[in-house]
Amino acid sequence: YRSVVRDAVCPGSRPHYAGYVCWRGNFDARLLDGLGDADVWPSDAVTTVCFPGGSCVVYRIPGPDGTRVNWVLYAVPPRSGNLRLDDPTSFPPGRLTTELADGLAELLAREFPPYWARLLALTPPEDTFVQPIYDLETARTTAGRLLLAGDAATVVRPHNTSGAAKALQDAAAFASAWSAAASWDELLHAYQEARGAAGRELVALARRLGRAQVERTPDWAAMGRGEAEAWWQGQLGGAAGIGGQAMAPAP
Ligand SMILES: Cc1cc2nc3c(=O)[nH]c(=O)nc-3n(C[C@H](O)[C@H](O)[C@H](O)COP(=O)(O)OP(=O)(O)OC[C@H]3O[C@@H](n4cnc5c(N)ncnc54)[C@H](O)[C@@H]3O)c2cc1C
């Protein structure tokens, strides 16, 4: 996402800070035993904790030593003069600043139901990391003999969880264009046709999801199940599958 080639294809285009970050962490699922209330979180559930100005997704993932619990919490970071987020940056594990660690602790205490606050706190600050959220779309993905793919071409907010699939689909489109083209011009034209709009649509979808789930959150607590479902479908707006095209099982 910090591509230097991008500037040669689209001079001046750079990721723009969306105004919020996500705190992320994961821990050994066996630690859940110490929380008690085992029936609060069924083992097959993916849970979203909603609060004014943000949301947090909690789910289990496979890890090298067994199941882990992964969580991703979106919210506006503490306002202070020390955080510089306009240039694309990140705070990997071990580099979390005190203000970001304190900001998380305050948020958990203020907004989270006790079970979920205790669950997130099972990740110690030294393992917690922060990803500031950026948007980037490029007006074109090719120039001369250069071609942008993956995060170099578009940076999509994580709400879509589409970055990896989109990068693979860019590579597949490049391979198809390569085998069909008789010249560089034909190749780059076919690639731009196949992937230019797909990238921009993913950025737009992620912006919509980010606005709905973080920047302009609804009155979650007032929603019933049907309203929540309709609200969710409204955000998706009939979007295509992950990566900009529907993923179908192999025939
Ligand atoms: C914390 C986090 C969680 C994510 N979770 C998900 C998820 O759940 N699902 C999902 O779909 N996507 C997820 N993404 C997004 C996904 O990781 C990216 O969209 C995807 O990796 C982009 O692929 P890429 O090949 O374009 O770039 P990258 O994966 O960034 O690969 C670029 C590579 O180029 C290398 N490189 C850079 N400069 C040079 C150089 N000068 N010479 C040689 N090599 C160089 C880098 O080291 C890197 O290996 C996540 C991203 C982050 C940061």
The ligand as an SDF file (V2000), in Angstrom:
LIG
                    3D

 53 58  0  0  0  0  0  0  0  0999 V2000
   -3.6330   -6.3980    9.6460 C   0  0  0  0  0  0  0  0  0  0  0  0
   -4.2210   -6.7260    8.3040 C   0  0  0  0  0  0  0  0  0  0  0  0
   -5.2460   -7.6630    8.2040 C   0  0  0  0  0  0  0  0  0  0  0  0
   -5.7960   -7.9850    6.9480 C   0  0  0  0  0  0  0  0  0  0  0  0
   -6.8100   -8.9110    6.8890 N   0  0  0  0  0  0  0  0  0  0  0  0
   -7.3060   -9.2650    5.6850 C   0  0  0  0  0  0  0  0  0  0  0  0
   -8.3360  -10.2710    5.5920 C   0  0  0  0  0  0  0  0  0  0  0  0
   -8.7900  -10.8280    6.5890 O   0  0  0  0  0  0  0  0  0  0  0  0
   -8.7930  -10.5970    4.3510 N   0  0  0  0  0  0  0  0  0  0  0  0
   -8.3070   -9.9960    3.2250 C   0  0  0  0  0  0  0  0  0  0  0  0
   -8.7360  -10.3310    2.1140 O   0  0  0  0  0  0  0  0  0  0  0  0
   -7.3500   -9.0400    3.2870 N   0  0  0  0  0  0  0  0  0  0  0  0
   -6.8400   -8.6690    4.4920 C   0  0  0  0  0  0  0  0  0  0  0  0
   -5.8800   -7.6880    4.5590 N   0  0  0  0  0  0  0  0  0  0  0  0
   -5.4580   -7.0090    3.3160 C   0  0  0  0  0  0  0  0  0  0  0  0
   -4.4870   -7.8740    2.5210 C   0  0  0  0  0  0  0  0  0  0  0  0
   -3.4260   -8.2950    3.3850 O   0  0  0  0  0  0  0  0  0  0  0  0
   -3.9110   -7.0420    1.3660 C   0  0  0  0  0  0  0  0  0  0  0  0
   -4.9670   -6.4460    0.6320 O   0  0  0  0  0  0  0  0  0  0  0  0
   -3.1080   -7.9470    0.4290 C   0  0  0  0  0  0  0  0  0  0  0  0
   -2.0180   -8.5120    1.1570 O   0  0  0  0  0  0  0  0  0  0  0  0
   -2.5680   -7.1230   -0.7470 C   0  0  0  0  0  0  0  0  0  0  0  0
   -1.7170   -7.9500   -1.5060 O   0  0  0  0  0  0  0  0  0  0  0  0
   -0.5600   -7.3040   -2.3590 P   0  0  0  0  0  0  0  0  0  0  0  0
    0.1280   -8.4560   -3.0200 O   0  0  0  0  0  0  0  0  0  0  0  0
   -1.1080   -6.2120   -3.2110 O   0  0  0  0  0  0  0  0  0  0  0  0
    0.4080   -6.5650   -1.3290 O   0  0  0  0  0  0  0  0  0  0  0  0
    1.2880   -7.1680   -0.1370 P   0  0  0  0  0  0  0  0  0  0  0  0
    0.6730   -8.4050    0.4430 O   0  0  0  0  0  0  0  0  0  0  0  0
    1.5430   -5.9860    0.7670 O   0  0  0  0  0  0  0  0  0  0  0  0
    2.6250   -7.6030   -0.8390 O   0  0  0  0  0  0  0  0  0  0  0  0
    3.5900   -6.6780   -1.2950 C   0  0  0  0  0  0  0  0  0  0  0  0
    4.9450   -7.3490   -1.1230 C   0  0  0  0  0  0  0  0  0  0  0  0
    5.9510   -6.5570   -1.7690 O   0  0  0  0  0  0  0  0  0  0  0  0
    7.0800   -6.5330   -0.9510 C   0  0  0  0  0  0  0  0  0  0  0  0
    7.8740   -5.3600   -1.3450 N   0  0  0  0  0  0  0  0  0  0  0  0
    7.6370   -4.0600   -1.0800 C   0  0  0  0  0  0  0  0  0  0  0  0
    8.5970   -3.2820   -1.6250 N   0  0  0  0  0  0  0  0  0  0  0  0
    9.4220   -4.1090   -2.2690 C   0  0  0  0  0  0  0  0  0  0  0  0
   10.6030   -3.9070   -3.0510 C   0  0  0  0  0  0  0  0  0  0  0  0
   11.0870   -2.6680   -3.2600 N   0  0  0  0  0  0  0  0  0  0  0  0
   11.2180   -4.9790   -3.5730 N   0  0  0  0  0  0  0  0  0  0  0  0
   10.7150   -6.2290   -3.3750 C   0  0  0  0  0  0  0  0  0  0  0  0
    9.6020   -6.4880   -2.6430 N   0  0  0  0  0  0  0  0  0  0  0  0
    8.9690   -5.4380   -2.1080 C   0  0  0  0  0  0  0  0  0  0  0  0
    6.5420   -6.4780    0.4500 C   0  0  0  0  0  0  0  0  0  0  0  0
    7.5010   -6.9150    1.3960 O   0  0  0  0  0  0  0  0  0  0  0  0
    5.3670   -7.4640    0.3500 C   0  0  0  0  0  0  0  0  0  0  0  0
    5.7470   -8.8000    0.6030 O   0  0  0  0  0  0  0  0  0  0  0  0
   -5.2990   -7.3460    5.7930 C   0  0  0  0  0  0  0  0  0  0  0  0
   -4.2750   -6.3980    5.8950 C   0  0  0  0  0  0  0  0  0  0  0  0
   -3.7420   -6.0910    7.1420 C   0  0  0  0  0  0  0  0  0  0  0  0
   -2.6110   -5.0790    7.2180 C   0  0  0  0  0  0  0  0  0  0  0  0
  1  2  1  0
  2  3  1  0
  2 52  2  0
  3  4  2  0
  4  5  1  0
  4 50  1  0
  5  6  2  0
  6  7  1  0
  6 13  1  0
  7  8  2  0
  7  9  1  0
  9 10  1  0
 10 11  2  0
 10 12  1  0
 12 13  2  0
 13 14  1  0
 14 15  1  0
 14 50  1  0
 15 16  1  0
 16 17  1  0
 16 18  1  0
 18 19  1  0
 18 20  1  0
 20 21  1  0
 20 22  1  0
 22 23  1  0
 23 24  1  0
 24 25  2  0
 24 26  1  0
 24 27  1  0
 27 28  1  0
 28 29  2  0
 28 30  1  0
 28 31  1  0
 31 32  1  0
 32 33  1  0
 33 34  1  0
 33 48  1  0
 34 35  1  0
 35 36  1  0
 35 46  1  0
 36 37  1  0
 36 45  1  0
 37 38  2  0
 38 39  1  0
 39 40  1  0
 39 45  2  0
 40 41  1  0
 40 42  2  0
 42 43  1  0
 43 44  2  0
 44 45  1  0
 46 47  1  0
 46 48  1  0
 48 49  1  0
 50 51  2  0
 51 52  1  0
 52 53  1  0
M  END
$$$$
